[in-house]
Amino acid sequence: MKAAIDAAHKRQLKITGHLDAVTYKEAASLGIDNLEHGFLASTDFVTDKKENQAPAYGAADTSLANLDINSDRVKKFIQYLIDKKVGITSTLAVFEGFTTTQPRPDQEAINAMSPETRDFYLRIYAMLKSAKSPNDEEKAFVKTAKMERLFYDMGGLLTVGTDPTGNGGTLAGYGNWRAIELLVEADGFTPLQAIKIATLNGAIALGFDKTIGTIEPGKSADLLIIDGDPSKNISDIRKVLYVFKNCVGYNSRKLFESVKGKVGFN
């Protein structure tokens, strides 16, 4: 990992990672720029973790589910990441797909799925919704949302993204919308805070905030035209009419229609 970090930095590039054998604190000490999946991939609190080895499957969830996030131990851990200027990417949308409290499937997303993806996703969804009690992964989901908020409030750089795996229902576009909504629903951010995390913070994390991330004179005209007010209702981010990339406008609805029934597994 140190060799990868040094090679990236030598080329003035950023480097991020989804870790398990290496802890977040170890990666921060080596100079990593960002860490993926909020705190759900962190193995720092697994009691019997062996150095340079991934813990047993589910051990990270169990450790997080039982963690006192208001303890000095956790706050010192978060402060260390902040001091090392390590960003955290929230990916709650993919992990929500393993909880019993996940909302009913978005019909437009279902329509976009290929038949194989749709069948797989709906089967997993039905199985999870029939569970009688929350599992460790569900408890960990709640904890990581609170830790993301604590990280942000302590001055950490929080960004937001997705992951195309999980239960098969986290599709590009639809999954991004849900990830931003969950910043409000699960983390407790205001809509405007969530929008900033999804735009300016992402640009800062990539080192591109001088050219993108906000609407200002001199920056690239990468814009969304939305039929609503997401500053008041975050779900209005789904009402996209046009997307402008490098000053070229695209009809969002036509793009979505063009991939209906095609998205998902090969």
Secondary structure, 3 states (H helix, E strand, C coil): CHHHHHHHHHCCCCCEECCCCCCHHHHHHHCCCEEECCCCCCCCCCCCCCCCCCCCCCHHHHHHHCCCCCCHHHHHHHHHHHHCCCEEEECHHHHHCCCCCCCCCCHHHHHHECHHHHHHHHHHHHHHHCCCCCCHHHHHHHHHHHHHHHHHHCCCCEEECCCCCCCCCCCCCHHHHHHHHHHHHCCCCCHHHHHHHHCHHHHHHHCCCCCCCCCCCCCCCCEEEECCCCCCCHHHHHCEEEEEECCEEEEHHHHHHHCCCCECCC
